[in-house]
């Protein structure tokens, strides 16, 4: 592209960022660069640093009433005398070497806490099964050790005193322990816990309870169908039958069997009945639990619900319980992001947007782009 055309495109991008109050990081986002590439493949958008330090200071459309607050102090960067800067900002005092050391210690100490916050606030796999392992990691990090300065020791004590008060409710604690045990990434952490036997016992009891409830529901299926048939015949005489029929859910479709499954359907039925007779529900639960505990833990980058979805045929009882626990998010941050996206979507410039259109935009923003 000609230099004049590139400069004109740079001015348009600068006006887009300045006039609409977009963050500077937008020019480096993959979505923005993909859009620019689709419009003009020959044009390369400016980087964030070039936009902030070159384009915006030289843009004629920006009225800088106080350039001191917008530009970088060149005197400080060059290491020259800062008397002029101190005269403009007399409230700024010089920092001593001890202050700089404390600042470095503070940053190094709190970096782990910052990383932990990102772990529970991300939109990818923020399950509640990682809360207790993160707390254990933080407890080890904020434990006072020999060689810590007075500043670091006091900071560790104050931070852990605040964190140790979290998740102390017995019900919440039991829920998180089960969720951690069902998380294939951190299940080995429960084996080191003193109450690991009680956690696995609670999981086994819940597996047996759910299995018995499911079996009783299947046994009552024939009787329940007769009752539903009589009730539907009675409703047929009602004047509101059309409205009620609209609210009825469509019949559940069973997965189509393969030709081999149709040919050996009787043999498969006999195998299922013989397995039910030879092995009780308790034996099934203990077998699945033993197999799961012997399986090596997965990497922290893996998705726990996806892992259980792939293993649902191997662990039919445990997978149902795992889904009910691991669907709980580690924090409310992802849900709050949805509300923030809704606030950005339904703004003053879109005051006439229809609710259906707003739902589609929010869904696409969170799931497709």
Beta strands, then each sheet from edge to edge (+ up, - down):
end
